[in-house]
C-alpha cells in the first residue's frame, strides 16, 4: 500500500468492497440490529476496564445503544479484520482470497468490515494511527480516499446517512475491546 498511487489504492478499495457488498446483500434485518449482544454484553464493560476514560466510553456506548437506525443495516457474517493486508489480489487488483479469520463473527453490523478496511488503509497510507483516521471520518475531513470510498460504498445502497459515523463508534470500541483481550496496554491512539 505504501508504494501505491492514490488511484491504485482507490481501485483496490473499490474491488475489496465487492465481496462485502455481496455479504451485505445476503444479510438479514432485525429490530435490535447487528452485534447487539456484543454491544450490550462486551462493550458495556469498557468504562470499568479503562476507568480513567469511563465518562467518554459511557457516552460512546450510550450513543451506540441509542442509535435507532442500526436496525436499517443488514446483519451479516463479518471477517472482523478485513483490510488490504488480509486480501490477496490478482494482477487486475480483483480480490482472489481473504485470509486471517480469527476475529470473524456471525450477526455483525454490515458496514463494520468496510469501515475497518478504510481505516486501516488510510492509516497505512497517511502514517496516522487508527484513532486519527476515525476522527477524520467522524468529522468528514477533506480526504480523497475517504470521500471516494464512501461514494462507492453508498452507491446503490439504502444505508442511513449517519451509518458510517455510528459504525465508527462501534469500530473504535471494538478496537479497545480487542486491545483489552490481547493484553495491550492503554494506548493514546485508542483513548484520546
Secondary structure, 3 states (H helix, E strand, C coil): CCCCCHHHHHHHHHHHHHHHHHHHHCCECCCCCCCHHHHHHHHHHHHHHCHHHHHHHHHHHHHHHHCHHHHHCCEEEECCCCCHHHEEECCCCCEEEECCCCCCEEEEECCHHHHHHHHHHHHHHHCCCHHHHHHHHHCCCCCHHHHHHHHHHHCCCCCCCCHHHHHHHHHHHHHHHHHHHCCCCCCHHHHC
